Amino acid sequence: MHTHHTYRQKNNGFTLIEVLVSMSIFTVVVSMAVGSLIVLMDANTKAQNMQAVVSNVSFALDSMTREIRTGFFYECDDGSSLDHTGSTVQSCPSGDNGFAFTEAGDSLTNAMGSNRIAYRLNASDKSIERKLGTLGPWQKLTADPDVIIDRLEFVVTDTDSLSTGDTKTPTVSIFISGSAGNVTGADATFTMQTTVSQLTLDI
C-alpha cells in the first residue's frame, strides 16, 4: 500500500512590508544624493561667477597701476573737482575716492584736451570710472553689472617735488572692495589693494 505525501513549496519572495521599507530607504538615499549634487552645482556656479567678478576688477586695477606708474603730477581729490588741465599735485594720506595724474606721452589722451587721466568711484552706479583729458567722458572700467564696487580709495603721499625739499618718491596706494551681485552668501565679497610708485624723477 502506497502512501502519498504532499509537500507545500515555500514562497521565498519579499513581503509587502519589506518592499515598502526597501523603497523608503532607496528614496531617502536618492534624495540625499540629488540634494548633494544640487549643492555642489550651485557652489560651482557661485565660484565661477565670483571668479569672473574678481577677474574683472583685477583687470581694471592692473590697467590703473600701469598707467599711474609711468605718469606724474599725482593729485588726490574727491573725484568731482579733479584738475584735468594743469600740473596740480595733492597728497591725501587719509585717502580719497578720486585721483588724477598727467600721462607720460599721449597714447591715451591724444586729442582729449589735456594729458590728464582721472579715476573715481561712481557711488550711484557702484563702479570705477576713468576720464581721459578734458574732452573725454567718464567711462566705466568695471562695466559688468554684477561687479559692485563699494569702496575705491586712493592714499597718495609725497607728491611735492624735489625742489620743495621732498626727497621721497610719490606713492599711490589703491584700495578696492565690493561684492558680486549675482552671488549670494558671505563669500560674495572681495578686497584688493596695491601700491604704485612714480617711475619718473619727481623734479
C-alpha positions as CSV (number, residue, x, y, z in Angstrom):
1,M,0.0,0.0,0.0
2,H,1.5,3.3,-1.1
3,T,1.2,6.4,0.9
4,H,1.3,9.7,-1.0
5,H,2.9,12.7,0.8
6,T,2.0,16.2,-0.2
7,Y,4.8,18.9,0.1
8,R,4.0,22.6,0.1
9,Q,6.6,24.7,-1.7
10,K,7.7,27.6,0.5
11,N,7.4,31.0,-1.1
12,N,10.8,32.8,-0.8
13,G,9.6,36.3,-2.2
14,F,9.5,39.6,-0.3
15,T,6.6,40.6,1.8
16,L,4.8,43.9,1.2
17,I,6.3,45.4,4.3
18,E,9.9,44.5,3.2
19,V,9.3,46.1,-0.2
20,L,7.9,49.3,1.3
21,V,10.8,49.6,3.7
22,S,13.3,49.0,0.9
23,M,11.7,51.6,-1.3
24,S,11.7,54.1,1.5
25,I,15.4,53.6,2.1
26,F,16.1,53.8,-1.6
27,T,14.1,57.1,-1.8
28,V,16.0,58.6,1.1
29,V,19.4,57.7,-0.3
30,V,18.5,59.1,-3.8
31,S,17.1,62.3,-2.3
32,M,20.3,62.8,-0.3
33,A,22.4,62.1,-3.4
34,V,20.4,64.5,-5.6
35,G,20.5,67.2,-2.8
36,S,24.3,66.9,-2.6
37,L,24.6,67.2,-6.3
38,I,22.5,70.3,-6.4
39,V,24.5,71.9,-3.6
40,L,27.7,71.1,-5.5
41,M,26.4,72.5,-8.8
42,D,25.2,75.7,-7.0
43,A,28.6,76.1,-5.3
44,N,30.4,75.6,-8.6
45,T,28.2,78.2,-10.3
46,K,28.8,80.7,-7.5
47,A,32.6,80.1,-7.6
48,Q,32.6,80.7,-11.4
49,N,30.6,83.9,-11.0
50,M,32.9,85.1,-8.2
51,Q,35.9,84.3,-10.3
52,A,34.5,86.4,-13.2
53,V,33.9,89.3,-10.9
54,V,37.4,89.2,-9.4
55,S,39.0,88.9,-12.8
56,N,37.0,92.0,-14.0
57,V,38.2,94.1,-11.0
58,S,41.8,92.7,-11.3
59,F,42.0,93.8,-14.9
60,A,40.8,97.3,-14.0
61,L,43.3,97.5,-11.1
62,D,46.2,96.3,-13.3
63,S,45.3,98.8,-16.0
64,M,45.2,101.7,-13.5
65,T,48.5,100.5,-12.0
66,R,50.3,100.5,-15.4
67,E,49.0,104.0,-16.3
68,I,49.7,105.6,-12.9
69,R,53.3,104.2,-12.6
70,T,54.5,106.0,-15.7
71,G,52.6,109.2,-15.0
72,F,53.4,112.2,-12.9
73,F,51.8,115.2,-11.1
74,Y,49.8,113.0,-8.8
75,E,46.6,114.6,-7.5
76,C,44.2,113.1,-5.0
77,D,40.7,114.6,-4.6
78,D,37.0,113.6,-4.1
79,G,36.5,112.8,-7.7
80,S,34.3,115.8,-8.6
81,S,36.9,118.6,-8.7
82,L,39.9,116.9,-10.1
83,D,42.2,119.2,-12.1
84,H,42.4,117.9,-15.7
85,T,44.4,120.6,-17.3
86,G,47.2,121.9,-15.1
87,S,50.1,120.5,-13.1
88,T,48.3,120.3,-9.7
89,V,49.7,117.9,-7.2
90,Q,47.9,116.9,-4.0
91,S,48.6,114.3,-1.3
92,C,45.9,112.7,0.8
93,P,47.4,110.5,3.5
94,S,43.9,109.8,4.9
95,G,42.6,108.7,1.5
96,D,40.0,109.9,-1.0
97,N,37.9,108.3,-3.8
98,G,39.3,110.3,-6.7
99,F,42.7,110.5,-8.3
100,A,44.3,112.2,-11.4
101,F,47.7,112.4,-13.0
102,T,49.5,113.5,-16.2
103,E,50.1,110.8,-18.7
104,A,53.8,110.4,-19.8
105,G,53.1,110.9,-23.5
106,D,49.7,111.0,-25.2
107,S,48.9,107.4,-26.3
108,L,45.6,107.5,-24.3
109,T,45.0,111.3,-24.1
110,N,45.8,112.3,-27.7
111,A,43.2,114.9,-28.9
112,M,41.5,114.8,-25.5
113,G,42.2,118.4,-24.5
114,S,44.9,117.6,-22.0
115,N,47.2,114.8,-20.9
116,R,45.4,114.3,-17.6
117,I,43.9,110.9,-16.7
118,A,41.5,110.6,-13.7
119,Y,39.8,107.8,-11.8
120,R,36.9,108.0,-9.4
121,L,34.2,105.9,-7.7
122,N,30.7,106.3,-9.1
123,A,28.8,105.9,-5.9
124,S,25.4,105.6,-7.6
125,D,26.5,103.0,-10.2
126,K,28.9,101.3,-7.8
127,S,31.6,101.3,-10.4
128,I,35.1,102.5,-11.1
129,E,35.3,105.2,-13.8
130,R,38.1,106.8,-15.9
131,K,38.3,110.1,-17.7
132,L,40.8,111.0,-20.4
133,G,41.7,114.7,-20.7
134,T,39.1,117.4,-20.5
135,L,37.1,116.2,-23.5
136,G,36.7,112.6,-22.7
137,P,33.6,111.4,-20.9
138,W,33.7,109.4,-17.7
139,Q,33.8,105.7,-18.8
140,K,33.3,102.6,-16.6
141,L,36.3,100.4,-16.0
142,T,34.1,97.9,-14.3
143,A,31.2,97.6,-16.7
144,D,29.9,94.3,-15.6
145,P,26.5,94.9,-13.7
146,D,27.4,92.1,-11.4
147,V,30.5,93.9,-10.2
148,I,29.5,96.1,-7.2
149,I,32.3,98.4,-6.0
150,D,31.6,99.7,-2.5
151,R,34.9,101.3,-1.9
152,L,37.6,102.9,-4.1
153,E,40.2,104.7,-2.1
154,F,43.5,106.4,-3.1
155,V,46.1,107.1,-0.4
156,V,48.6,109.5,-2.0
157,T,51.8,110.6,-0.3
158,D,54.9,112.7,-1.1
159,T,53.5,114.5,-4.2
160,D,55.7,117.6,-3.5
161,S,58.7,117.9,-5.8
162,L,62.4,117.7,-5.0
163,S,62.6,121.4,-5.5
164,T,60.4,121.9,-2.4
165,G,62.6,119.7,-0.3
166,D,60.5,116.5,-0.6
167,T,63.1,113.8,-1.3
168,K,60.6,110.9,-1.3
169,T,59.0,109.3,-4.4
170,P,55.3,110.0,-4.9
171,T,53.3,106.9,-4.0
172,V,49.7,105.8,-4.5
173,S,48.0,103.0,-2.6
174,I,44.8,101.8,-4.1
175,F,42.1,100.0,-2.1
176,I,39.1,98.4,-3.7
177,S,36.4,96.4,-2.0
178,G,33.0,95.2,-3.2
179,S,30.8,92.2,-3.9
180,A,29.4,90.1,-6.7
181,G,25.8,91.0,-7.4
182,N,24.9,87.5,-8.8
183,V,26.4,85.6,-5.8
184,T,24.5,85.3,-2.5
185,G,26.3,84.4,0.7
186,A,29.2,85.7,2.9
187,D,31.8,84.6,0.3
188,A,30.5,87.1,-2.3
189,T,32.7,90.0,-1.1
190,F,36.3,90.8,-2.2
191,T,39.0,93.2,-1.2
192,M,42.1,94.2,-3.3
193,Q,44.9,96.6,-2.8
194,T,48.1,97.6,-4.5
195,T,50.8,100.3,-4.1
196,V,52.3,102.2,-7.1
197,S,55.4,104.4,-7.0
198,Q,56.1,107.1,-9.7
199,L,58.8,105.9,-12.1
200,T,59.7,109.4,-13.5
201,L,62.0,111.6,-11.4
202,D,60.0,113.9,-9.2
203,I,61.7,117.2,-10.0
